[in-house]
């Protein structure tokens, strides 16, 4: 839904207990695209079946990906 309807770069992180959708890739905490995506995600509302399965964090946060 995030890719098709909102044109967001979305990935799914699967863990043993849950799956987490991750959005985008950013160069720094000051990346303008990060700030834009945070605002966009904070304003999203879903209805119907999507609302039942999608729970967005109230304030989307960046997560550092470890590099080898």
C-alpha positions in Angstrom: 0.0 0.0 0.0 2.8 2.5 0.9 4.6 1.8 -2.3 1.6 1.8 -4.7 -0.7 4.4 -3.1 1.9 6.8 -1.6 5.0 6.2 -3.7 7.1 5.5 -0.7 10.3 3.4 -0.7 9.1 0.6 1.7 10.8 -2.5 3.1 9.7 -5.1 5.5 11.9 -6.3 8.4 10.7 -9.7 9.7 11.6 -10.7 13.2 10.6 -13.8 15.2 7.6 -12.0 16.8 6.5 -9.3 14.3 7.1 -7.7 11.0 8.0 -4.0 10.8 7.7 -1.8 7.7 10.7 0.5 7.2 10.5 3.5 4.9 13.3 5.0 2.8 17.0 5.3 3.2 18.6 8.6 4.4 22.1 10.0 4.6 21.7 11.7 7.9 19.2 12.8 10.6 19.1 16.2 8.8 18.2 14.7 5.4 15.3 16.7 4.0 13.7 13.6 2.6 13.6 12.1 6.2 11.8 15.1 7.5 9.4 15.1 4.6 8.6 11.4 5.1 8.1 11.8 8.8 5.5 14.5 8.3 3.8 12.5 5.5 3.6 9.4 7.7 2.4 11.3 10.8 -0.6 12.6 8.8 -1.6 9.3 7.2 -5.0 7.8 8.0 -6.2 4.4 6.9 -9.7 3.0 6.8 -11.3 -0.4 6.3 -9.2 -3.5 6.4 -5.9 -1.5 6.2 -6.7 0.3 9.4 -7.1 -3.1 11.2 -3.7 -4.4 10.2 -1.6 -1.2 9.9 -0.4 0.6 13.0 1.9 3.5 12.4 4.1 5.0 15.1 2.9 8.5 16.1 6.4 9.9 15.5 8.3 7.8 12.9 11.9 7.5 14.0 15.1 6.7 11.9 16.9 3.5 12.6 20.6 3.1 12.0 21.5 0.1 9.8 24.8 -1.5 10.9 27.4 -1.6 8.2 30.1 -4.4 8.1 
